[in-house]
Amino acid sequence: MQPRLRTTAALVAAALILVACGSGDDSADDLGPEPGRAQSQDLRVAVGNDPFLPGDPPNHNLGLVTAGPNPGIFETLTRLTGSFGLQPGLALRWENPTPEQWRFHIRPNVTFHNGARLDAAAVAGTLETIARRQNRPRGLDPGTARANGDVVEITLTAPNTRLAEQLANPSMGIQAPGTTAGGGGEEADTPTGTGPFRFESYAPGSNLVVKAYEGYWGNKPQLTTITFRFGPERDAGRLLATRQVELVGHVPYEFLPKVSGRTDSVKGSPPARAEYLLLNTGGVGDYATLKDDNLRRAIALALDRDAVRKAAWPDDGDTNSSLIPGLVLGEAASSVRAPNQNLNESRRLLEQSGWGPGPDGVRVKQGQALNLSLVLARPDEQAKAADAVRAQLAQVGIGVNVVDPAPESPFIRINASTFDLYLASQVQDDANPCSLCRFFSIKPGGSLAFASSVGGGPKADEIYDRSYTAPSQDSARRVAAELMNVVVAERFTAVPLASLRNEWLISPRVRGFEPAALGGDQRWESVWLTV
């Protein structure tokens, strides 16, 4: 049992004991019969700030955001299992005769919410749209997908045996021809998919409403509507406490315990969001300090990763030796050997690189103090982790200054290599075991901007290429673990800190809800409300 859940269970148990003692009867019959189904099946969910707001550049992906909740509008060709395996979605089956050739057999008798029939041509049209995005599956370029009867045939421009796994990413949802995932102001920009819920209305920054789709091909949803309420994250718990909503999720853990009410419970998904420290190996000028191999290794050895996790995420995370969640790597996870804290060895490496003691406790080399800049991906959520990292590095004489990237975004700083340390937060967003490897390779499919700052070098590039020719998901897991060892135990470009869960605060009226490890993959068909 998770620590957080143990605490919740203990409080509930204590409350029940007090009730029994006060009544003078400890019979379980006093708890009453199981509540019946409510006449109104309209679920209200508070999810903090609006993840669908158009950004700069515009998002245009309403209902397709992987970091936010899945409204159930769109579906993908393949679907994630609870352990990041793969199962059929809108594709009944698929074949991969060569690393470049794929065939997806489209599920029959499926309709879009506007009544149009799902067919291979519609799927090929969506894949053409995906192929024009900057972030797309490796080798899926414009013109590579075509319809042939009820089959979509794809001829990739680069080997990719991971395509079916990548197409489980919720951002790969199949859209009705002639529509975009916009704000719903007119028919053409109304999010129109094949999912169990159809778009009803959207008020930016306020709420998104979806309604059960009566023509859904799968298990019919038990809810009538779902209203996703947006607002300040600190208000989400208050909404549940005052019974204005039945579910709270996708908000920082620290806001969840502030809800009063003994019968509410916390339920967490399996951990799938990686928190890790990146070390800039590609900086120039003031940001070239960490090109020193010994210095990067000294930083990794100075950190007690478990202590950082406990300081920042005491109950909703697991310490991980890899950047890839153990749930994804399976048995291969045990082969990743991130270094344990060794302060004496850390100090020895610093001395070896010429960093001697300084007058204020910060080491000095040729008159330069060893003060490193730290940029946070999620400042509000990572402040405690930053404090723990700063305190631990101070033990070996390394100074850390948290910098505000404004007016630039943290990602602009990372892409420009104008940082020393970066506290990153990334979600495993598909079934490809090496999905999070993309930040460490400049090869096709990799994240070139990130990899120029924190890349794993030629060895990681070679392994990354092999991940796209691995014949099975299990073999790809072993390759992904091999690459992680290069990153965290050989080149020391990253220090894994934690894998985090999606935590939900749940009213006792909610039944059938199971938190998904990837928020964009959340399912709602089995959820219903009691009286």
SVG drawing of the C-alpha trace seen along z (x, -y; Angstrom):
<svg xmlns="http://www.w3.org/2000/svg" viewBox="-33 -39 77 48">
<polyline fill="none" stroke="black" stroke-width="0.4" points="0.0,0.0 1.3,-3.5 2.3,-5.7 -0.3,-8.3 -3.0,-5.8 -2.0,-4.2 -2.5,-7.6 -5.9,-8.1 -7.0,-4.6 -6.0,-5.2 -7.9,-8.4 -11.0,-6.8 -10.7,-3.8 -10.3,-6.2 -13.4,-8.1 -15.4,-4.9 -14.3,-3.8 -15.3,-7.2 -18.7,-6.9 -19.2,-3.4 -18.2,-4.4 -20.5,-7.3 -23.5,-5.2 -22.8,-2.5 -23.0,0.2 -20.0,1.4 -22.0,3.5 -21.0,3.1 -24.7,3.1 -24.9,-0.5 -23.0,-1.6 -26.1,-1.0 -26.7,0.6 -24.6,-0.2 -25.8,-3.5 -27.8,-3.2 -27.1,-4.8 -27.9,-8.5 -30.6,-9.6 -28.3,-12.3 -25.1,-10.9 -23.3,-14.3 -19.8,-14.1 -17.9,-17.3 -14.1,-17.2 -11.7,-20.0 -8.3,-19.9 -6.7,-23.2 -5.5,-25.5 -6.9,-25.0 -4.6,-22.8 -6.4,-23.5 -5.9,-27.2 -4.3,-28.3 -0.7,-29.2 1.9,-31.0 2.0,-29.4 -1.6,-28.3 -2.2,-24.8 -5.0,-23.7 -5.1,-20.4 -8.3,-20.7 -8.9,-17.2 -5.5,-15.9 -3.3,-17.2 -1.2,-14.4 -0.3,-16.3 -3.9,-17.2 -7.0,-15.0 -8.5,-13.0 -12.0,-14.2 -12.8,-11.0 -13.4,-12.7 -10.7,-11.1 -9.2,-7.7 -6.0,-6.4 -5.2,-3.5 -3.5,-1.6 -4.2,-1.9 -2.0,-1.7 -2.5,1.0 -2.1,0.2 1.6,1.2 2.3,-0.7 1.9,2.3 -0.2,2.2 -3.7,3.3 -6.0,2.6 -7.8,-0.7 -9.3,-2.0 -7.0,0.6 -8.1,4.2 -4.6,5.4 -1.4,4.4 1.5,5.9 5.1,4.8 6.8,6.9 9.9,4.7 11.1,1.8 9.7,-0.6 6.5,1.1 3.3,1.0 -0.3,2.1 -3.1,1.1 -6.5,2.9 -9.2,0.4 -12.1,1.4 -15.4,1.6 -18.8,0.1 -17.3,-2.9 -18.6,-6.4 -17.4,-9.9 -19.5,-12.1 -20.8,-14.0 -22.1,-10.7 -19.3,-10.3 -17.9,-6.7 -14.5,-5.9 -12.5,-4.4 -9.0,-4.0 -9.1,-7.3 -10.1,-9.2 -7.2,-7.6 -4.7,-8.4 -5.9,-12.0 -5.2,-12.4 -1.8,-10.7 -1.0,-13.2 -1.8,-16.0 0.4,-14.3 3.2,-13.9 3.4,-17.7 4.0,-18.3 7.4,-19.0 7.0,-16.2 5.9,-13.1 6.8,-9.4 10.1,-8.7 9.8,-8.2 6.1,-9.3 6.6,-12.1 4.0,-13.7 2.8,-11.3 3.9,-8.1 0.3,-6.9 -2.4,-5.9 -5.7,-4.1 -6.1,-0.7 -9.6,0.6 -10.0,1.0 -6.3,1.0 -3.9,-2.0 -0.5,-1.3 2.5,-3.3 5.9,-3.4 8.2,-5.2 11.2,-7.2 13.3,-5.7 13.3,-2.4 10.8,-2.4 9.6,0.8 8.1,-1.3 5.4,-3.0 2.5,-1.1 3.7,-2.0 4.1,-5.7 0.6,-5.9 -0.8,-5.1 0.2,-8.6 -3.1,-10.5 -2.0,-13.4 -2.3,-10.9 -6.1,-10.9 -8.0,-10.3 -10.1,-13.3 -13.1,-13.5 -12.3,-14.6 -12.7,-18.4 -12.5,-19.2 -9.8,-20.4 -9.5,-20.2 -10.4,-23.8 -12.7,-25.7 -16.0,-24.5 -17.1,-27.9 -18.1,-26.4 -18.4,-23.0 -15.0,-23.0 -13.2,-23.6 -15.3,-21.4 -13.3,-18.5 -14.9,-15.5 -13.6,-12.0 -14.9,-8.5 -14.6,-8.4 -17.2,-7.5 -17.8,-11.3 -18.5,-14.0 -17.7,-17.7 -20.5,-19.8 -19.1,-23.2 -15.9,-24.9 -15.4,-28.2 -11.7,-28.9 -10.3,-29.1 -13.7,-28.1 -14.9,-24.6 -15.1,-22.0 -18.2,-19.9 -18.5,-16.5 -21.6,-14.4 -21.9,-10.6 -21.9,-9.5 -24.9,-7.2 -23.4,-5.7 -20.1,-4.6 -18.8,-1.3 -17.4,-0.1 -18.7,0.2 -21.3,-2.5 -20.4,-5.2 -22.5,-5.2 -22.2,-8.9 -24.4,-11.4 -21.9,-14.3 -18.5,-15.2 -17.7,-18.9 -14.0,-19.6 -13.8,-22.8 -10.7,-25.0 -9.4,-27.5 -6.7,-28.2 -5.1,-24.9 -5.5,-26.0 -9.3,-26.2 -9.6,-22.6 -9.7,-21.0 -12.2,-23.5 -14.6,-22.7 -14.6,-19.0 -14.9,-20.0 -18.0,-22.1 -19.3,-19.3 -19.2,-21.5 -17.3,-18.7 -16.8,-14.9 -13.2,-14.5 -10.0,-16.6 -6.9,-15.7 -3.9,-17.0 -3.1,-19.5 0.1,-19.5 0.0,-17.0 0.4,-19.7 -3.1,-21.0 -4.9,-17.7 -4.7,-17.2 -6.3,-20.6 -9.8,-19.1 -12.0,-18.5 -14.3,-15.5 -13.5,-12.2 -15.0,-10.1 -13.0,-11.6 -10.1,-9.4 -6.9,-9.8 -6.1,-7.4 -2.9,-7.4 -2.0,-6.0 1.1,-3.9 4.1,-6.3 4.9,-7.5 6.1,-11.1 9.9,-11.4 11.6,-14.1 15.3,-14.4 18.2,-16.8 19.9,-17.6 23.5,-18.7 24.5,-20.9 27.3,-19.4 26.9,-21.6 27.1,-25.1 29.5,-27.8 31.0,-30.8 29.5,-31.2 27.6,-27.9 30.5,-25.6 31.5,-24.6 29.8,-21.2 31.8,-20.0 34.2,-18.7 33.4,-14.9 34.7,-14.8 32.5,-17.7 29.3,-16.0 30.2,-12.8 30.9,-14.7 27.5,-16.2 25.8,-12.8 27.8,-11.4 26.9,-14.3 23.2,-13.8 21.1,-11.5 18.3,-10.9 15.9,-9.3 16.3,-12.3 15.5,-14.7 12.4,-12.7 11.3,-12.6 11.8,-16.3 9.8,-17.2 7.4,-14.4 7.1,-12.5 4.0,-10.4 3.2,-10.6 6.5,-9.3 9.0,-6.5 12.8,-6.8 14.0,-5.6 17.4,-4.7 16.3,-5.5 14.6,-8.4 12.2,-5.9 9.6,-4.7 10.2,-1.2 6.6,-0.3 7.7,-1.0 11.1,0.9 9.7,3.9 12.4,6.5 15.0,4.4 14.7,1.6 16.9,3.5 19.9,3.3 20.1,-0.5 22.7,-1.5 22.4,-5.1 25.2,-6.0 24.6,-6.2 25.7,-9.1 29.4,-9.1 30.5,-12.5 34.1,-11.6 34.5,-10.5 32.6,-13.6 35.1,-15.8 38.0,-13.9 36.8,-14.4 36.4,-18.1 39.9,-18.4 41.2,-16.4 39.6,-18.9 41.3,-21.8 38.3,-23.0 39.8,-23.8 38.2,-25.1 36.9,-28.7 36.5,-31.3 32.7,-31.0 32.4,-27.2 32.0,-27.4 34.9,-25.9 37.2,-28.0 39.3,-27.4 41.6,-30.1 39.6,-32.7 36.2,-31.5 33.7,-30.3 31.8,-27.1 28.3,-28.6 25.9,-26.9 22.6,-28.2 19.5,-26.0 16.3,-26.4 13.1,-24.7 10.6,-23.3 7.7,-23.6 8.7,-26.3 5.7,-26.0 6.0,-22.2 9.8,-21.8 10.9,-24.4 11.4,-21.9 13.4,-19.6 15.6,-22.6 16.2,-23.4 17.2,-19.8 19.6,-19.7 21.1,-23.1 21.7,-21.8 23.2,-18.5 25.6,-20.1 26.7,-22.6 28.1,-19.7 30.8,-19.3 31.4,-23.0 29.1,-23.5 26.9,-26.6 23.5,-26.6 21.4,-29.6 17.8,-29.1 17.3,-31.5 14.0,-32.8 14.0,-32.3 11.5,-35.2 10.8,-36.7 11.9,-33.5 10.3,-30.1 12.4,-27.4 12.4,-25.5 13.9,-28.4 16.8,-28.5 17.4,-24.8 17.3,-24.9 19.7,-27.8 22.0,-26.0 22.0,-29.1 21.8,-27.1 24.0,-24.8 21.4,-22.6 17.8,-22.0 15.2,-20.2 13.1,-18.5 9.7,-16.9 8.6,-14.6 5.6,-12.2 5.9,-8.8 3.4,-9.6 3.3,-6.4 4.2,-2.7 7.6,-3.1 10.1,-2.0 12.6,-4.5 10.2,-7.4 12.1,-9.5 15.4,-8.6 14.7,-11.2 16.1,-14.0 19.6,-12.5 20.0,-11.8 20.5,-13.9 19.4,-11.0 16.1,-11.1 13.3,-10.9 15.4,-12.6 14.9,-16.0 17.7,-17.9 17.5,-21.1 17.6,-19.3 20.2,-16.8 22.6,-19.6 22.7,-20.5 22.4,-17.2 23.0,-14.6 24.5,-11.2 27.1,-11.4 27.8,-9.0 27.3,-5.9 23.8,-7.0 23.0,-7.9 24.0,-4.4 21.8,-2.8 18.9,-5.1 19.1,-4.0 18.9,-0.4 15.8,-1.0 14.0,-1.7 15.0,1.6 14.4,3.8 12.0,6.6 9.8,6.6 8.8,4.3 10.7,6.5 13.9,6.2 13.3,2.4 13.0,2.2 16.5,3.8 17.9,1.3 16.3,-1.6 17.8,-0.5 21.2,-0.3 20.9,-3.9 19.8,-5.0 23.0,-3.5 25.0,-5.7 23.1,-8.8 23.0,-8.3 26.1,-6.1 28.7,-6.7 28.3,-10.2 26.4,-11.7 24.3,-14.0 21.2,-13.3 20.4,-12.4 17.1,-10.5 15.2,-11.7 11.6,-10.3 8.8,-8.8 5.5,-10.5 1.9,-9.3 -1.3,-11.1 -3.0,-11.7 -6.8,-12.1 -9.0,-13.2 -12.3,-11.3 -15.7,-11.8 -17.4,-8.6 -20.1,-9.2 -17.7,-8.2 -17.5,-4.5 -15.5,-2.7 -12.7,-5.3 -9.1,-4.1 -6.4,-6.7 -4.4,-6.3 -0.6,-6.6 -0.8,-8.9 -3.5,-11.6 -4.2,-11.8 -5.1,-8.1 -7.7,-8.4 -10.8,-6.3 -14.3,-7.3 -16.7,-4.6 -16.9,-2.6 -17.3,-5.6 -20.7,-6.2 -22.2,-8.2 -24.1,-7.0 -26.9,-9.0"/>
</svg>
